[in-house]
Amino acid sequence: MIMKRRYSKQVMILLLIFISSLSVSQAQSSSRKNYWDVLSRVKFEVQQDEYGELYVPAFSKEIEELEGREIVLQGFIIPFEGMFKPKRIILSSLPVDACFFCGTGGPETVAEVYLKEEIKYTARPVRIRGKLKINKDSIEELMYVLENAVFAGYADEK
């Protein structure tokens, strides 16, 4: 009987350790999830306005479900003259030479970021955590906006 209790205690302890490690693993994997992959699934519909054809984003349900959620985006700070401000940056999923503004990337590869604290420019890839806003109305902002964002580390470090 004593052996049985000791054995069942050990099994319970091992089970708790296993469940705890699963929770930590899931939390880590969600902070490492590639949200750019989800955000890239936007489609564009051609519409007309007084100036001609206009490409309007049609966000998928998967993208819509991210609105208002805190996510982490990994990418490169785009150093625009007059646009780079320590609390407002443009983050690209692609390196500068391939980004939306300088290369072959589309508008779904960049996000406007409003930081809580200042950040210094770096050419290293960074991780930024913030609340996602999907811009459906303003031509003054990019399609994707991270609000109340914080620097979450360099993406090239573990």
C-alpha positions as CSV (number, residue, x, y, z in Angstrom):
1,M,0.0,0.0,0.0
2,I,2.8,2.4,0.9
3,M,4.6,1.6,-2.4
4,K,1.3,2.3,-4.3
5,R,1.0,5.7,-2.7
6,R,4.6,6.6,-3.3
7,Y,4.2,5.5,-6.9
8,S,1.0,7.5,-7.4
9,K,2.6,10.6,-5.8
10,Q,5.5,10.4,-8.3
11,V,3.2,10.0,-11.2
12,M,1.2,13.0,-10.1
13,I,4.4,15.1,-9.7
14,L,5.6,14.0,-13.1
15,L,2.2,14.8,-14.6
16,L,2.2,18.3,-13.1
17,I,5.7,19.0,-14.4
18,F,4.6,17.9,-17.8
19,I,1.5,20.1,-17.8
20,S,3.5,23.1,-16.6
21,S,6.1,22.6,-19.3
22,L,3.3,22.5,-21.9
23,S,1.9,25.8,-20.7
24,V,5.3,27.5,-20.9
25,S,5.9,26.0,-24.3
26,Q,2.6,27.2,-25.7
27,A,3.2,30.7,-24.2
28,Q,6.6,30.9,-25.8
29,S,5.4,29.6,-29.2
30,S,2.6,32.2,-29.3
31,S,5.1,35.0,-28.7
32,R,7.2,33.5,-31.5
33,K,4.2,33.0,-33.9
34,N,4.8,34.5,-37.3
35,Y,1.9,37.0,-37.5
36,W,3.3,38.4,-40.8
37,D,2.2,35.1,-42.4
38,V,-1.4,35.8,-41.2
39,L,-1.3,39.5,-42.2
40,S,0.0,38.7,-45.6
41,R,-3.3,36.8,-46.4
42,V,-5.1,40.1,-47.2
43,K,-6.7,40.4,-50.7
44,F,-7.3,43.6,-52.6
45,E,-10.5,44.6,-54.4
46,V,-10.4,47.1,-57.3
47,Q,-12.8,50.0,-56.8
48,Q,-13.3,53.3,-58.5
49,D,-13.1,56.8,-57.1
50,E,-12.9,60.2,-58.7
51,Y,-9.2,59.7,-59.5
52,G,-9.5,56.2,-61.1
53,E,-8.9,52.7,-59.9
54,L,-8.3,52.2,-56.2
55,Y,-7.1,49.0,-54.5
56,V,-8.9,48.5,-51.3
57,P,-7.9,45.8,-48.8
58,A,-10.3,43.0,-48.0
59,F,-9.2,41.5,-44.7
60,S,-9.7,37.8,-44.1
61,K,-11.6,36.6,-41.0
62,E,-8.3,35.4,-39.6
63,I,-6.8,38.9,-39.9
64,E,-10.0,40.5,-38.5
65,E,-9.8,38.2,-35.4
66,L,-6.4,39.6,-34.6
67,E,-7.7,43.2,-34.3
68,G,-7.4,44.5,-30.7
69,R,-5.2,41.6,-29.7
70,E,-1.6,41.9,-28.5
71,I,0.8,40.4,-31.0
72,V,4.5,40.4,-31.6
73,L,5.9,41.3,-35.0
74,Q,9.4,40.6,-36.0
75,G,11.0,42.8,-38.6
76,F,13.2,45.7,-39.6
77,I,12.9,49.3,-38.7
78,I,12.6,51.4,-41.9
79,P,14.7,54.6,-41.6
80,F,12.6,57.2,-43.4
81,E,13.8,60.8,-43.2
82,G,11.2,62.7,-41.4
83,M,9.2,59.6,-40.6
84,F,11.5,57.9,-38.1
85,K,10.8,59.2,-34.7
86,P,11.8,57.4,-31.6
87,K,8.2,56.7,-30.6
88,R,6.7,56.2,-34.1
89,I,8.4,53.8,-36.5
90,I,7.6,51.7,-39.6
91,L,8.4,48.0,-39.2
92,S,8.9,45.8,-42.2
93,S,8.8,42.0,-42.4
94,L,11.4,42.3,-45.1
95,P,14.9,43.8,-45.0
96,V,15.1,47.5,-46.1
97,D,16.2,46.7,-49.7
98,A,13.1,44.5,-50.2
99,C,10.5,46.4,-48.2
100,F,7.3,47.9,-49.5
101,F,8.9,51.4,-49.9
102,C,12.3,50.4,-51.4
103,G,11.8,47.0,-53.0
104,T,9.3,44.4,-54.0
105,G,7.2,44.0,-50.8
106,G,3.5,44.8,-50.8
107,P,1.6,47.0,-48.3
108,E,0.9,43.9,-46.2
109,T,4.6,43.6,-45.3
110,V,4.8,46.8,-43.2
111,A,3.2,48.1,-40.1
112,E,3.1,51.5,-38.4
113,V,4.2,51.3,-34.8
114,Y,3.4,53.7,-32.0
115,L,5.8,52.9,-29.1
116,K,5.3,53.6,-25.4
117,E,9.0,54.4,-25.0
118,E,11.6,55.6,-27.4
119,I,13.7,53.2,-29.5
120,K,17.0,53.8,-31.3
121,Y,17.3,52.9,-34.9
122,T,19.1,49.6,-35.6
123,A,19.7,47.6,-38.7
124,R,19.2,44.4,-36.7
125,P,15.9,42.6,-36.8
126,V,13.7,43.4,-33.8
127,R,10.6,42.1,-32.1
128,I,7.9,44.6,-31.3
129,R,4.8,43.8,-29.1
130,G,1.7,45.8,-29.3
131,K,-2.1,45.9,-29.9
132,L,-3.0,45.4,-33.5
133,K,-5.3,47.9,-35.2
134,I,-6.5,47.2,-38.7
135,N,-6.8,50.5,-40.6
136,K,-9.8,50.4,-42.8
137,D,-10.4,54.1,-43.1
138,S,-7.5,56.5,-42.9
139,I,-5.2,57.1,-45.8
140,E,-2.8,58.8,-43.3
141,E,-1.8,55.5,-41.8
142,L,-0.6,52.1,-43.1
143,M,-3.0,49.1,-43.2
144,Y,-1.6,47.6,-40.0
145,V,-0.9,49.6,-36.9
146,L,0.6,48.5,-33.6
147,E,-0.5,50.7,-30.7
148,N,0.9,50.9,-27.2
149,A,3.9,48.9,-28.5
150,V,7.1,48.0,-26.7
151,F,10.5,46.7,-27.9
152,A,10.5,43.0,-27.1
153,G,14.1,42.2,-28.1
154,Y,16.3,41.5,-31.0
155,A,15.0,38.8,-33.3
156,D,18.5,37.4,-34.0
157,E,18.9,36.5,-30.3
158,K,17.3,33.6,-28.6
